[in-house]
């Protein structure tokens, strides 16, 4: 009992955890909002429509990774406000140039090559670079606010974005084939327009040609363009492989049944992990020259991530089918079974994602690139073996989840080692925690 009180006291007194709490509070509310709207959206849209929406959303999200050259990550390790100003401006300009070019290509594509596409399909395709541009800009803004320690503003921005997305998607059910994606695109535009005005005047929105200082800093942080873009691209593709492979193998309905639980479970994970990683990067950068303090901070963060996620993900893995049936109805029963299979993988993501940002601080982007190339290869193999050999969606997703769990567990351990954390200490903590949390729930499941 005293140990728990000491942990709580330490957390409250720590500036590091207070900053995380500011972001987490907003993140927690932001993740509740999509869950509430999911109750409505599941009844307004069919699984096939949700599958198509996720496909276009995935394309737009991938373009947003490339469009900024990942220079928004350099904002987190910039030395001063002047550097942040120039990196901010360069990221926005690069983003605009890239997505303008993509929009022109898509316009030519639907006008001359695929001119027989329906009006709805053409609209969705042309909206993809629009989504990419504004979504990437919000990420740039977010990192700018992190570098300035404006964590409360980030929380409000994430809550606003989640609420606007859910509201617009619900309102646009009158155009079911495009409503989900149209709602997301308009939400990004609204949020960006609101929050670009909250950036300081020195970081004003500008699309002028990059100046000399912007080009110099772009060269200084060229590793983000050379390694991080490729690394994030491989990571994105490996995570989105089910979206691109499940539809041709199993059909759009199965894709929708998989995408639904993945989206609404992974969204809070991404928000929480991003919030934690943002503060962790800023703090670990300042502690990089103090190995013992960095090690202590990292182990402390790992413990809190583990204890925060172990119970919810264990419950999901054991009773996902029953939970989805109760909340969303019998139509989404299969989604619940798939949620059970991906729970261990997503728990590993929850642990590893924020800790892996230590590689940014250590400037080891090349390691991330090698890791994500291997991850893509093994994930593709898992899906192809499951889909073409076993021809069973449950075997397919189980293999995919197993690969993800193994790789992200390795990433977690590697990141802890980079921060100087003794791995034996980690193993002992994990064993003890699982013994008193997950094991009783497993025994209850077996007994029932």
C-alpha positions in Angstrom: 0.0 0.0 0.0 2.8 2.4 0.9 4.5 1.5 -2.5 1.3 2.6 -4.4 1.1 5.8 -2.3 4.7 6.6 -3.1 4.2 6.0 -6.9 1.2 8.3 -6.8 3.1 10.9 -4.9 6.1 10.7 -7.2 3.8 11.0 -10.2 2.0 14.1 -8.9 5.3 15.9 -8.0 7.0 15.1 -11.3 6.9 17.8 -13.9 7.3 15.1 -16.5 4.2 13.3 -15.5 2.2 16.5 -15.0 2.9 17.3 -18.6 1.9 13.8 -19.7 -1.2 14.1 -17.6 -2.2 17.4 -19.3 -1.9 15.7 -22.7 -3.5 12.4 -21.4 -6.5 14.2 -20.0 -7.3 15.7 -23.4 -6.4 12.4 -25.0 -8.7 10.4 -22.7 -11.6 12.7 -23.5 -10.7 12.6 -27.2 -10.7 8.8 -27.3 -14.1 8.6 -25.5 -15.7 10.8 -28.1 -15.0 8.5 -31.1 -16.2 5.5 -29.0 -19.5 7.3 -28.3 -19.9 8.2 -32.0 -19.0 4.7 -32.9 -22.3 3.5 -31.3 -24.2 5.8 -33.8 -21.9 5.3 -36.8 -22.1 1.5 -36.6 -25.9 1.9 -37.1 -25.7 4.5 -39.8 -23.1 2.9 -42.1 -22.7 -0.7 -43.4 -19.5 -2.6 -42.9 -18.7 -2.4 -46.7 -19.0 1.4 -46.5 -16.7 1.5 -43.5 -14.2 -0.7 -45.5 -14.1 1.8 -48.4 -13.7 4.7 -46.0 -10.7 3.1 -44.3 -9.1 2.4 -47.7 -9.2 6.1 -48.8 -8.2 7.2 -45.3 -5.1 5.0 -45.4 -4.0 6.4 -48.7 -4.3 10.0 -47.4 -2.5 9.1 -44.2 0.3 7.5 -46.1 0.7 10.7 -48.3 0.8 12.8 -45.1 3.9 10.9 -44.0 5.8 11.7 -47.1 4.5 15.3 -47.6 6.4 17.0 -44.8 9.6 14.9 -45.2 9.1 14.2 -41.4 10.7 17.6 -40.7 8.0 18.2 -38.1 9.9 15.7 -35.9 12.9 18.0 -36.0 10.8 20.6 -34.2 11.1 18.4 -31.1 14.9 18.6 -31.0 15.3 22.2 -32.3 17.7 24.3 -30.2 15.8 27.5 -30.0 12.7 29.4 -31.2 14.4 30.7 -34.3 15.1 27.2 -35.5 11.6 26.1 -34.7 10.2 29.0 -36.8 12.2 28.0 -39.9 11.5 24.3 -39.5 7.8 25.0 -39.1 7.8 27.1 -42.3 9.8 24.6 -44.3 7.5 21.7 -43.3 4.3 23.6 -44.3 5.8 24.6 -47.6 7.1 21.2 -48.5 3.7 19.7 -47.5 1.8 22.2 -49.8 4.1 21.5 -52.8 3.9 17.7 -52.5 0.1 17.5 -52.1 -0.5 20.1 -54.8 1.5 17.8 -57.2 -0.5 14.7 -56.0 -3.8 16.6 -56.5 -2.8 17.4 -60.1 -1.9 13.8 -60.8 -5.2 12.6 -59.4 -7.1 15.2 -61.4 -5.4 14.0 -64.6 -6.0 10.4 -63.6 -9.8 10.7 -63.1 -10.2 13.1 -66.1 -8.3 11.1 -68.8 -7.3 7.7 -67.6 -10.1 6.6 -65.3 -12.8 8.9 -66.6 -15.4 6.2 -66.3 -15.3 6.3 -62.5 -18.5 7.3 -60.8 -18.9 10.8 -59.3 -18.5 9.6 -55.8 -15.3 7.7 -56.5 -13.8 10.7 -58.2 -14.7 12.9 -55.3 -13.2 10.5 -52.8 -10.0 10.3 -54.8 -9.6 14.0 -55.2 -10.2 14.5 -51.5 -7.3 12.3 -50.6 -4.5 14.9 -51.1 -6.7 17.5 -49.4 -7.0 15.3 -46.3 -3.2 14.6 -46.5 -2.3 18.3 -46.6 -4.5 19.4 -43.6 -3.8 16.3 -41.6 -0.1 16.7 -42.0 -0.3 20.4 -41.1 -2.1 19.6 -37.9 0.8 17.2 -37.0 3.3 20.1 -37.7 1.2 22.4 -35.5 1.1 19.7 -32.8 4.9 19.3 -32.7 5.3 23.1 -32.6 3.0 23.3 -29.5 4.9 20.4 -27.9 8.3 22.1 -28.4 6.7 25.2 -26.7 5.3 23.0 -23.9 1.7 24.1 -24.8 0.3 20.8 -23.7 -3.1 22.1 -22.7 -3.6 23.6 -26.1 -2.8 20.3 -27.7 -5.3 18.5 -25.5 -8.1 21.0 -26.5 -7.1 20.6 -30.2 -7.3 16.8 -30.0 -10.7 16.9 -28.3 -12.0 19.4 -30.8 -10.8 17.3 -33.7 -12.4 14.1 -32.3 -15.7 15.8 -31.7 -15.9 17.5 -35.1 -15.0 14.3 -36.9 -17.7 12.3 -35.1 -20.3 15.0 -35.5 -19.7 15.5 -39.3 -19.6 11.8 -40.0 -22.9 11.4 -38.2 -24.4 14.3 -40.1 -23.2 13.1 -43.5 -25.0 9.7 -43.3 -27.3 11.1 -45.9 -24.5 10.5 -48.4 -23.4 7.0 -47.1 -20.8 6.2 -49.8 -18.8 9.4 -49.1 -20.0 10.6 -45.7 -17.4 9.0 -43.5 -14.4 10.3 -45.5 -16.0 13.7 -46.2 -16.6 14.2 -42.5 -12.9 13.4 -41.7 -11.6 15.8 -44.4 -13.7 18.8 -43.4 -12.8 18.2 -39.7 -9.1 18.5 -40.5 -9.7 21.7 -42.4 -11.7 23.3 -39.6 -9.2 22.3 -36.9 -6.3 23.6 -38.9 -8.0 27.0 -39.7 -8.8 27.4 -36.0 -5.4 26.5 -34.6 -3.1 28.1 -37.1 -4.3 31.4 -35.7 -3.1 30.3 -32.3 0.5 29.8 -33.4 2.8 32.7 -32.5 3.2 35.5 -35.1 6.8 34.4 -35.8 5.4 31.0 -36.9 2.8 32.5 -39.2 1.3 30.4 -42.1 3.3 31.2 -45.3 3.7 29.5 -48.6 6.6 31.6 -49.9 9.7 29.9 -51.4 12.0 28.5 -48.7 14.6 31.0 -47.5 18.3 30.4 -46.9 17.9 29.5 -43.2 15.1 27.1 -43.9 17.2 25.3 -46.5 20.2 25.2 -44.1 18.2 23.6 -41.4 16.6 21.2 -43.9 20.1 20.0 -44.7 21.1 19.8 -41.0 18.2 17.5 -40.3 18.4 15.6 -43.6 18.2 12.3 -41.7 14.5 12.7 -41.2 14.0 13.0 -44.9 16.5 10.2 -45.7 15.5 7.7 -43.1 12.4 8.7 -41.2 10.2 9.1 -44.3 11.1 5.6 -45.5 10.9 4.1 -42.0 7.5 5.6 -41.3 6.3 4.6 -44.8 7.3 1.0 -44.2 5.8 1.1 -40.7 2.6 2.5 -42.1 2.3 0.0 -45.0 3.0 -2.9 -42.6 0.2 -1.7 -40.3 -2.2 -1.1 -43.2 -1.4 -4.3 -45.1 -4.7 -5.9 -44.0 -6.6 -3.0 -45.6 -4.9 -3.6 -48.9 -4.8 -7.4 -48.8 -8.0 -8.4 -47.0 -10.3 -6.9 -49.6 -9.1 -8.8 -52.6 -8.8 -12.1 -50.6 -11.9 -12.0 -48.4 -14.0 -9.1 -49.7 -15.0 -5.6 -48.5 -17.4 -6.8 -45.8 -14.6 -8.8 -44.0 -12.4 -5.8 -44.4 -15.0 -3.6 -42.7 -15.4 -6.1 -39.9 -11.7 -6.1 -39.3 -11.2 -2.3 -39.8 -13.9 -1.3 -37.3 -12.4 -2.8 -34.2 -8.8 -1.9 -35.3 -9.7 1.7 -35.9 -11.6 2.3 -32.6 -9.1 0.4 -30.5 -5.9 1.7 -32.2 -7.1 5.4 -32.2 -6.9 5.8 -28.4 -3.6 3.9 -28.4 -2.2 6.3 -31.0 -3.5 9.3 -29.2 -2.1 8.2 -25.8 1.2 7.0 -27.2 1.7 10.2 -29.2 0.9 12.3 -26.1 3.4 10.3 -24.0 6.1 10.2 -26.7 5.9 14.0 -27.3 6.7 14.8 -23.7 9.2 11.9 -23.4 11.2 13.2 -26.4 11.3 16.7 -25.0 12.4 15.5 -21.6 14.9 12.8 -22.7 16.5 15.3 -25.0 17.4 17.4 -22.0 18.6 14.3 -20.1 20.6 12.7 -22.9 23.9 13.7 -21.2 22.8 12.3 -17.9 22.5 8.5 -18.4 21.3 7.5 -14.9 18.5 10.1 -14.9 17.4 9.0 -18.4 17.4 5.4 -17.4 15.3 6.1 -14.3 12.8 8.2 -16.3 12.4 5.6 -19.0 11.9 2.7 -16.6 9.3 4.8 -14.7 7.5 5.5 -17.9 7.5 1.8 -18.9 6.0 0.8 -15.6 3.2 3.2 -15.9 2.5 2.3 -19.5 2.4 -1.4 -18.6 0.1 -1.0 -15.6 -2.2 1.3 -17.5 -2.7 -1.1 -20.4 -2.4 -4.6 -19.0 -6.0 -4.9 -17.6 -7.9 -3.3 -20.5 -6.1 -5.4 -23.1 -6.4 -8.6 -21.1 -10.2 -8.1 -20.8 -10.4 -7.3 -24.5 -8.4 -10.5 -25.4 -10.6 -12.6 -23.2 -14.1 -11.1 -23.7 -13.9 -9.1 -27.0 -16.7 -11.0 -28.7 -19.1 -10.5 -25.8 -18.2 -6.8 -25.5 -18.8 -6.1 -29.2 -22.0 -8.0 -29.2 -23.4 -6.1 -26.2 -22.3 -2.6 -27.4 -22.7 -2.8 -31.2 -25.1 -5.6 -31.8 -24.8 -9.2 -33.3 -23.8 -7.8 -36.7 -20.4 -6.9 -35.3 -19.8 -10.2 -33.4 -17.1 -11.2 -35.8 -15.4 -7.8 -35.2 -15.3 -8.7 -31.5 -13.6 -12.0 -32.2 -11.0 -10.3 -34.4 -10.5 -7.7 -31.6 -9.6 -10.5 -29.3 -6.9 -11.7 -31.7 -5.3 -8.2 -32.2 -5.4 -7.3 -28.5 -1.9 -8.7 -27.6 -0.3 -6.9 -30.7 -2.0 -3.6 -29.8 -0.9 -3.8 -26.2 2.7 -4.2 -27.4 2.2 -1.2 -29.6 0.9 0.7 -26.6 4.1 -0.1 -24.8 6.7 0.3 -27.5 5.5 3.3 -29.5 6.3 6.0 -27.0 9.5 4.4 -25.8 10.8 4.1 -29.4 11.0 7.9 -29.6 14.4 7.5 -27.8 15.7 6.6 -31.3 15.0 10.2 -32.4 17.0 11.6 -29.4 19.8 9.2 -30.2 19.6 10.1 -33.9 19.3 6.4 -34.9 16.7 6.8 -37.6 18.6 4.2 -39.7 17.8 1.5 -37.1 14.1 2.4 -37.3 14.3 2.0 -41.1 15.8 -1.5 -40.9 13.3 -2.5 -38.3 10.3 -1.4 -40.3 11.5 -3.1 -43.5 11.7 -6.4 -41.7 8.3 -5.8 -40.0 6.7 -5.1 -43.4 8.2 -8.4 -44.9 7.0 -10.6 -42.0 3.6 -9.0 -41.9 3.1 -9.5 -45.6 4.1 -13.1 -45.2 1.7 -13.6 -42.3 -1.2 -12.2 -44.3 -0.4 -14.2 -47.5 0.0 -17.5 -45.6 -3.2 -16.9 -43.7 -5.2 -15.7 -46.7 -3.9 -18.0 -49.4 -2.9 -21.2 -47.6 -5.3 -21.4 -44.6 -8.0 -19.3 -46.4 -9.4 -18.3 -43.0 -9.8 -14.8 -41.7 -9.2 -15.8 -38.0 -5.9 -17.7 -38.8 -4.8 -14.7 -41.0 -5.4 -12.1 -38.3 -3.9 -14.3 -35.6 -0.7 -14.7 -37.6 -0.6 -10.9 -38.3 -1.1 -10.1 -34.6 1.6 -12.6 -33.6 4.2 -10.9 -35.9 3.2 -7.5 -34.6 3.4 -8.6 -31.0 6.9 -10.1 -31.5 8.3 -7.1 -33.3 6.9 -4.5 -30.9 8.0 -6.4 -27.9 11.5 -6.4 -29.4 11.2 -2.7 -30.1 10.2 -2.0 -26.5 13.2 -4.0 -25.1 15.6 -2.4 -27.6 14.4 1.1 -26.7 14.7 0.4 -23.0 18.3 -0.8 -23.6 19.1 2.4 -25.5 18.0 4.4 -22.5 20.2 2.4 -20.2 17.5 0.4 -18.5 18.6 -3.1 -17.1 16.5 -5.7 -19.0 16.5 -8.1 -16.0 14.7 -5.5 -14.0 12.1 -5.1 -16.7 11.6 -8.9 -16.9 11.0 -9.2 -13.1 8.5 -6.3 -13.2 6.6 -7.8 -16.1 6.4 -11.2 -14.5 5.2 -9.9 -11.1 2.6 -7.6 -12.7 1.1 -10.3 -14.9 0.9 -12.7 -12.0 -1.3 -10.3 -10.1 -3.4 -8.8 -13.0 -3.8 -11.0 -16.1 -3.5 -14.5 -14.4 -6.6 -14.1 -12.2 -8.7 -12.9 -15.2 -7.5 -15.9 -17.3 -8.5 -18.3 -14.5 -11.9 -16.6 -14.3 -12.3 -17.0 -18.1 -11.4 -20.7 -17.9 -13.7 -21.3 -14.9 -16.6 -19.6 -16.6 
